[in-house]
Amino acid sequence: MSTSGLKKIMWIGTGTLLGAMIAVGTTVWADQKQAATPTEEAALSLPLKELRAFVEVFERVSHDYVDAVDDKKLLEGAISGMLSNLDPHSAYLPPEDFAEMQEHTTGEFGGLGMEVGMEDGFVKIISPIDDTPAQKAGIKAGDLVIKLGSEPVKGKTLGEAVNIMRGKPGTKLELTIIRSGEDAPLKIVITRAIIKVKSVKQRMLKDNIGYLRISQFQIRTGSDLIKGIAKLEKQNKAPLDGLVLDLRNNPGGVLTAAVQVSNAFLNKGLIVYTEGRIKNSQMRFEAESGDVMAGKPIVVLINEGSASASEIVAGALQDQKRALIAGRTSFGKGSVQTLLQLNNGAAIKVTTARYFTPLGRSIQAEGIKPDVTIDLVKVEKVDSQKLMRVKEKDLTGHLVNGDDGSDEMIPDSKEQANDKDAVKVEKASEELTQLLDKDYELNESLRIIKAMILAQKMQQ
């Protein structure tokens, strides 16, 4: 018998064995719900015709393709294609990619610093991560990457594209992107770096109002949030009157972290529930007593880059009427992915459930709609000298001030230099002014929460 014929028989035999194994697996999944009837068992049998076609394609590609291809590479490609054709978030993760995924959830990994998905064959930026090369280079949520260096993205899997974006820290990669509102593709050069994500940042705003930014939901995010609020109250030397929770461009992360963050602001009630085909994917998360803000007003700031876990938090606080949601409609990723490790050290990331807000809203492809919309605008400071406005001093024959400034108090330069606290306060005030001048959405959120605080005080 020829080698080709032997190989064909071998692969047909392997296909039969594979079919038997998967058929057993299918029955196990069905048994988790209820015992299958003979009719149902027949319906659950594998499509042998398609399996034979797969084996035939594998054999012909392995034998006839212009270059020799490793069988392992072909099979991994088939597995990858099986998952990537399900939805943009399901994927096959080879051992090295699985290890990097685990690093990602703990807060330190290498790369450009952005959360990505696939759309129409291109890499879509879900959001850049705070304080990373991607954010500093000007990458925005919604950008479509069409070329990585000199390589077109079209035809590549998400894993292949991500592997190109990763690399030695300090090396550069040029991204060619399409951005809404731009007439031509943009070329942006980003320098790779070790990405260390600090999940929670905080600072005081004005009038006893705190600001807390969550850039990504990691395993420690819930506890870091509690610590962050405690730091703000210590700095303020009094409990906060209100809080702005910034979830803009937060791509999501660990589901349990989103539950912990929501729970931190609720005393009772449903946070989120999930529904899927198997029992393990059907979960409900309830809040426990312990609102760290003691009922004080909260504004949650979201935008089109707020996804997944961010939407769980915004949806829970909105449905429970615990916070006012401001900004723009979120990304709309209402599905849950589960990492399932395989025996070879690889893993599959597969969508196992959809999640729903406490009122039963599905966020999938819809997103969270804000209670108050803050449009995306560009704010520029106007040069007052260019306005050519006439003042009193410009009028002919105007009266003089009459104050020669002789009584003006001149501060002691030595006392001023020694007053470190005053210098720090002044510097912080200047930084805040610059931040609010630059960040229109945050400035508007501050106005909103001031009104909420006033309204709450008037009701007391």
C-alpha distance (Angstrom), angle and dihedral (degrees) to the residues before:
residue distance angle dihedral
M1 . . .
S2 3.84 . .
T3 3.80 122.1 .
S4 3.82 89.3 -117.2
G5 3.80 91.6 53.6
L6 3.80 91.8 46.9
K7 3.81 90.5 49.6
K8 3.79 90.6 50.0
I9 3.81 92.3 51.7
M10 3.81 89.5 46.3
W11 3.79 92.7 53.7
I12 3.78 93.7 44.4
G13 3.79 87.4 52.5
T14 3.81 90.4 48.0
G15 3.80 89.7 50.1
T16 3.80 90.5 52.5
L17 3.81 91.1 49.0
L18 3.79 90.7 46.5
G19 3.77 89.9 50.6
A20 3.80 91.6 51.9
M21 3.81 91.8 49.2
I22 3.80 94.4 49.2
A23 3.80 91.4 45.0
V24 3.80 88.8 57.3
G25 3.79 89.9 47.9
T26 3.79 91.3 50.7
T27 3.79 91.1 52.8
V28 3.83 90.1 51.9
W29 3.81 90.9 55.0
A30 3.79 90.4 49.0
D31 3.79 92.0 48.2
Q32 3.80 89.4 59.3
K33 3.79 88.0 68.5
Q34 3.79 104.5 31.9
A35 3.78 141.1 -41.7
A36 3.78 111.9 -71.6
T37 3.79 119.8 -123.5
P38 3.83 119.5 -132.6
T39 3.81 88.9 -102.6
E40 3.81 91.3 52.0
E41 3.80 91.3 46.7
A42 3.79 89.3 54.9
A43 3.80 89.6 50.2
L44 3.83 90.4 50.5
S45 3.82 94.2 54.9
L46 3.80 116.4 116.7
P47 3.82 121.4 -97.8
L48 3.82 97.0 -106.2
K49 3.80 92.6 -175.1
E50 3.82 91.4 59.7
L51 3.82 91.5 43.8
R52 3.79 90.5 54.2
A53 3.81 88.5 49.5
F54 3.82 89.7 51.9
V55 3.81 91.9 51.6
E56 3.80 90.8 47.2
V57 3.84 92.3 49.9
F58 3.81 90.8 47.4
E59 3.80 91.8 51.5
R60 3.81 94.4 46.9
V61 3.80 94.6 47.2
S62 3.78 91.3 45.3
H63 3.81 90.9 50.4
D64 3.83 105.2 31.6
Y65 3.82 106.6 31.9
V66 3.81 112.7 117.2
D67 3.82 92.8 -116.5
A68 3.78 128.6 37.6
V69 3.82 109.2 -98.3
D70 3.78 124.3 -160.8
D71 3.81 111.0 -114.5
K72 3.79 90.4 -135.1
K73 3.81 90.9 56.5
L74 3.81 91.4 50.4
L75 3.80 93.2 50.7
E76 3.81 93.5 45.8
G77 3.80 88.2 50.5
A78 3.79 90.1 52.7
I79 3.81 91.5 50.3
S80 3.80 90.9 47.0
G81 3.79 91.4 50.3
M82 3.80 91.6 49.1
L83 3.81 90.9 57.3
S84 3.81 100.7 36.4
N85 3.81 90.5 54.3
L86 3.81 90.6 59.7
D87 3.82 98.0 65.6
P88 3.82 139.2 -40.5
H89 3.82 93.1 -89.3
S90 3.81 104.2 48.7
A91 3.80 113.9 90.3
Y92 3.78 147.2 156.4
L93 3.80 113.2 -114.5
P94 3.82 117.2 -159.1
P95 3.82 113.7 -145.8
E96 3.82 94.8 -90.0
D97 3.83 92.4 48.4
F98 3.80 91.1 47.5
A99 3.82 90.3 53.4
E100 3.82 90.4 51.1
M101 3.81 90.7 48.5
Q102 3.80 89.1 56.6
E103 3.81 90.1 49.8
H104 3.80 89.0 51.0
T105 3.81 93.1 59.3
T106 3.82 92.0 49.8
G107 3.79 93.2 53.1
E108 3.82 109.2 -105.9
F109 3.81 128.1 85.9
G110 3.77 142.7 128.7
G111 3.78 127.0 -99.8
L112 3.80 144.0 67.3
G113 3.79 97.6 -50.5
M114 3.79 108.8 -113.9
E115 3.79 138.7 115.0
V116 3.80 111.6 -124.2
G117 3.79 142.1 -176.1
M118 3.80 136.9 173.5
E119 3.80 127.1 -94.6
D120 3.81 125.3 172.7
G121 3.80 90.2 -18.7
F122 3.81 94.6 -52.6
V123 3.79 131.6 102.3
K124 3.80 109.5 -103.2
I125 3.79 120.1 -157.1
I126 3.79 108.4 -129.9
S127 3.80 89.4 -177.2
P128 3.80 141.6 -37.9
I129 3.80 114.0 -114.6
D130 3.81 119.0 -117.3
D131 3.82 118.4 -92.2
T132 3.80 94.9 5.8
P133 3.83 131.6 123.8
A134 3.82 91.2 -102.5
Q135 3.81 93.6 55.5
K136 3.80 93.4 43.6
A137 3.82 90.4 50.2
G138 3.81 91.2 56.1
I139 3.81 101.7 -105.2
K140 3.82 110.3 162.2
A141 3.79 135.6 -158.5
G142 3.81 110.0 -93.6
D143 3.83 95.9 30.6
L144 3.82 114.0 139.6
V145 3.80 116.1 -142.4
I146 3.80 110.4 -145.6
K147 3.83 99.4 169.2
L148 3.80 134.5 28.1
G149 3.76 106.4 -159.0
S150 3.79 103.9 -46.8
E151 3.82 94.5 -26.3
P152 3.82 120.5 98.7
V153 3.80 113.7 -129.6
K154 3.81 94.3 -145.0
G155 3.80 109.7 104.6
K156 3.79 95.7 22.6
T157 3.77 125.6 110.5
L158 3.80 119.4 -122.1
G159 3.81 89.6 -107.8
E160 3.80 92.0 53.7
A161 3.80 91.3 49.1
V162 3.80 91.9 48.6
N163 3.81 90.8 50.4
I164 3.81 89.5 56.2
M165 3.80 91.1 49.9
R166 3.78 91.5 52.4
G167 3.76 118.5 76.9
K168 3.78 147.9 123.0
P169 3.82 113.2 -34.6
G170 3.80 110.9 -103.1
T171 3.81 95.6 31.7
K172 3.78 119.4 116.1
L173 3.80 132.5 -128.6
E174 3.80 126.9 -170.1
L175 3.79 115.5 -141.4
T176 3.80 120.9 -160.8
I177 3.79 108.0 -154.8
I178 3.77 140.4 179.1
R179 3.80 113.4 -138.8
S180 3.77 127.7 -171.1
G181 3.80 110.4 -106.8
E182 3.80 94.4 23.7
D183 3.81 118.9 110.2
A184 3.81 95.8 -151.0
P185 3.82 136.2 28.6
L186 3.79 115.6 -85.4
K187 3.80 124.8 -133.2
I188 3.81 114.3 -146.4
V189 3.80 123.6 -179.8
I190 3.81 115.2 -149.7
T191 3.80 127.3 -171.8
R192 3.81 113.0 -138.5
A193 3.79 118.2 -124.5
I194 3.78 143.1 167.8
I195 3.80 102.4 -85.5
K196 3.77 114.2 -138.5
V197 3.76 108.3 -179.6
K198 3.78 118.1 -156.7
S199 3.76 100.6 -158.1
V200 3.82 99.5 -159.9
K201 3.80 130.5 37.2
Q202 3.78 127.9 172.9
R203 3.80 141.9 -174.1
M204 3.78 139.4 163.0
L205 3.79 119.1 -101.6
K206 3.82 118.7 -174.6
D207 3.81 137.1 -50.9
N208 3.83 97.1 16.1
I209 3.81 91.6 -50.4
G210 3.79 118.0 139.3
Y211 3.79 129.3 -152.9
L212 3.79 122.4 -149.5
R213 3.79 123.7 -177.2
I214 3.81 123.2 -162.8
S215 3.80 110.2 -168.0
Q216 3.82 97.1 178.7
F217 3.79 137.5 -4.0
Q218 3.79 109.4 -111.7
I219 3.78 133.2 165.0
R220 3.84 91.9 -90.0
T221 3.81 98.0 41.9
G222 3.82 96.7 100.6
S223 3.80 94.4 53.3
D224 3.83 91.9 40.2
L225 3.81 89.5 55.3
I226 3.81 92.0 54.4
K227 3.81 90.0 48.8
G228 3.81 90.8 47.4
I229 3.81 93.2 55.2
A230 3.81 90.1 46.6
K231 3.83 89.5 53.4
L232 3.81 91.1 50.6
E233 3.79 92.4 51.1
K234 3.80 90.8 47.9
Q235 3.79 90.4 50.2
N236 3.81 90.9 46.3
K237 3.83 91.6 45.9
A238 3.79 87.6 -138.6
P239 3.83 139.8 56.8
L240 3.79 114.9 -76.3
D241 3.81 118.8 -100.5
G242 3.81 91.3 -152.2
L243 3.80 144.9 -10.8
V244 3.80 136.0 -138.2
L245 3.82 108.8 -151.9
D246 3.80 108.7 -161.3
L247 3.82 115.0 -154.4
R248 3.81 97.0 158.0
N249 3.81 114.6 140.9
N250 3.79 90.1 2.9
P251 3.83 105.2 146.2
G252 3.81 94.5 -161.8
G253 3.77 126.9 -118.0
V254 3.79 133.5 179.3
L255 3.82 115.4 26.9
T256 3.81 94.7 -146.2
A257 3.81 90.1 54.2
A258 3.81 90.1 56.4
V259 3.81 89.1 50.5
Q260 3.82 91.3 50.2
V261 3.81 92.7 49.7
S262 3.82 92.0 49.1
N263 3.80 90.7 46.0
A264 3.81 90.3 54.2
F265 3.82 89.9 67.8
L266 3.82 99.8 37.9
N267 3.79 133.7 74.2
K268 3.79 97.0 -165.8
G269 3.79 144.6 -15.4
L270 3.78 139.3 74.3
I271 3.80 118.0 -47.3
V272 3.81 102.7 -175.8
Y273 3.78 140.5 -31.7
T274 3.78 132.1 -158.0
E275 3.80 132.2 -148.1
G276 3.79 127.6 -161.9
R277 3.80 142.2 144.0
I278 3.79 96.8 -89.5
K279 3.79 130.4 56.8
N280 3.80 94.6 -117.3
S281 3.80 90.4 60.5
Q282 3.81 94.0 55.4
M283 3.79 107.3 88.5
R284 3.80 139.1 154.3
F285 3.78 125.2 -161.1
E286 3.81 119.9 -160.6
A287 3.81 127.3 -167.8
E288 3.78 121.9 -115.9
S289 3.80 126.8 -146.8
G290 3.80 113.4 -82.7
D291 3.84 117.8 92.3
V292 3.82 102.7 -175.7
M293 3.81 90.4 -158.4
A294 3.83 92.6 52.0
G295 3.80 92.6 -134.5
K296 3.82 95.7 -51.0
P297 3.84 115.9 148.1
I298 3.81 119.4 -80.7
V299 3.80 129.4 -167.7
V300 3.81 116.1 -163.0
L301 3.79 112.5 -156.1
I302 3.84 116.6 -152.0
N303 3.80 138.7 164.9
E304 3.81 141.1 175.5
G305 3.82 89.9 -69.1
S306 3.82 94.0 58.4
A307 3.80 106.1 103.8
S308 3.78 145.3 166.6
A309 3.83 109.6 -21.3
S310 3.82 89.7 24.3
E311 3.79 89.1 57.3
I312 3.80 91.2 48.8
V313 3.82 90.2 57.2
A314 3.81 94.4 43.3
G315 3.82 92.3 45.8
A316 3.81 94.0 48.1
L317 3.80 95.0 48.6
Q318 3.80 91.2 43.8
D319 3.81 95.6 49.5
Q320 3.81 92.2 44.5
K321 3.83 89.0 49.5
R322 3.79 89.6 -126.1
A323 3.81 97.6 125.1
L324 3.77 140.9 20.6
I325 3.81 113.0 -120.4
A326 3.81 114.7 -141.0
G327 3.79 133.2 179.8
R328 3.79 128.5 42.6
T329 3.81 135.7 -34.0
S330 3.79 111.2 -70.5
F331 3.82 129.0 -120.4
G332 3.81 98.3 -89.0
K333 3.81 104.8 -129.4
G334 3.79 103.1 152.1
S335 3.79 100.3 162.9
V336 3.79 134.1 99.2
Q337 3.81 122.3 -135.3
T338 3.79 122.7 -156.5
L339 3.81 124.1 -156.0
L340 3.80 109.9 -137.2
Q341 3.80 114.3 -172.2
L342 3.80 117.3 -142.0
N343 3.78 128.8 -146.5
N344 3.82 92.6 -105.7
G345 3.82 93.0 60.6
A346 3.79 92.9 -100.4
A347 3.79 124.8 109.1
I348 3.75 141.7 -154.3
K349 3.78 122.8 -132.0
V350 3.77 104.3 -152.1
T351 3.79 132.4 173.7
T352 3.80 106.2 -114.9
A353 3.81 104.5 166.2
R354 3.78 149.1 7.4
Y355 3.76 118.5 -125.5
F356 3.80 127.6 -139.0
T357 3.79 134.0 -159.7
P358 3.83 119.6 -117.4
L359 3.83 90.6 -90.2
G360 3.80 91.7 52.4
R361 3.81 98.1 -101.4
S362 3.78 116.8 153.2
I363 3.79 111.1 -142.6
Q364 3.81 94.5 -165.1
A365 3.82 109.6 128.7
E366 3.83 89.4 -16.7
G367 3.78 105.6 71.3
I368 3.79 130.0 -164.0
K369 3.80 112.9 -56.8
P370 3.81 112.6 -144.1
D371 3.80 123.0 -121.8
V372 3.80 88.3 -135.6
T373 3.80 119.5 30.5
I374 3.78 118.1 -141.2
D375 3.78 108.5 -169.2
L376 3.78 121.8 -139.1
V377 3.80 103.6 -103.8
K378 3.78 136.4 163.7
V379 3.79 112.4 -125.5
E380 3.79 120.2 -159.0
K381 3.78 128.2 -176.6
V382 3.80 111.1 -119.4
D383 3.79 118.4 -133.1
S384 3.80 102.5 -123.8
Q385 3.81 91.4 -154.5
K386 3.80 89.8 63.8
L387 3.80 91.9 57.0
M388 3.85 89.7 71.8
R389 3.79 92.4 -148.2
V390 3.81 116.6 170.7
K391 3.80 117.1 -125.7
E392 3.81 131.6 -168.6
K393 3.78 92.2 -96.0
D394 3.83 89.8 58.1
L395 3.81 93.6 59.2
T396 3.81 118.4 100.8
G397 3.79 111.9 -106.8
H398 3.83 95.4 11.0
L399 3.80 117.3 168.1
V400 3.77 117.3 -102.5
N401 3.79 120.4 -118.8
G402 3.77 95.0 -114.4
D403 3.80 93.1 -144.8
D404 3.79 113.3 109.1
G405 3.79 91.3 -171.9
S406 3.79 93.3 -117.5
D407 3.81 91.8 130.4
E408 3.80 94.3 50.0
M409 3.78 113.4 127.5
I410 3.79 112.0 -119.1
P411 3.80 111.6 -155.7
D412 3.78 119.0 -128.2
S413 3.82 105.1 -107.3
K414 3.82 92.1 -148.4
E415 3.81 92.8 52.7
Q416 3.79 90.1 46.7
A417 3.81 92.0 52.1
N418 3.78 92.0 49.5
D419 3.78 94.6 50.1
K420 3.82 96.1 88.7
D421 3.80 94.6 163.7
A422 3.78 91.8 55.9
V423 3.79 90.7 49.4
K424 3.81 91.5 50.8
V425 3.79 92.2 48.8
E426 3.78 91.6 48.8
K427 3.80 92.1 48.1
A428 3.82 92.1 48.5
S429 3.80 89.8 49.1
E430 3.81 91.1 52.0
E431 3.82 91.7 48.2
L432 3.80 90.9 50.0
T433 3.80 91.8 49.2
Q434 3.80 90.4 51.2
L435 3.81 91.2 47.2
L436 3.80 93.7 50.9
D437 3.81 91.9 45.2
K438 3.81 89.2 53.7
D439 3.82 99.1 38.4
Y440 3.79 107.9 58.4
E441 3.81 94.3 175.5
L442 3.81 92.6 53.8
N443 3.79 90.4 46.4
E444 3.80 90.4 53.3
S445 3.82 90.8 46.8
L446 3.80 88.9 54.1
R447 3.80 90.3 53.5
I448 3.80 90.7 49.1
I449 3.80 95.5 50.2
K450 3.81 91.8 46.7
A451 3.81 88.1 57.4
M452 3.84 90.6 47.2
I453 3.81 91.4 51.0
L454 3.82 91.5 49.4
A455 3.81 91.6 48.1
Q456 3.82 91.4 50.0
K457 3.82 92.1 49.4
M458 3.82 91.3 49.9
Q459 3.81 90.2 54.3
Q460 3.82 93.5 52.7
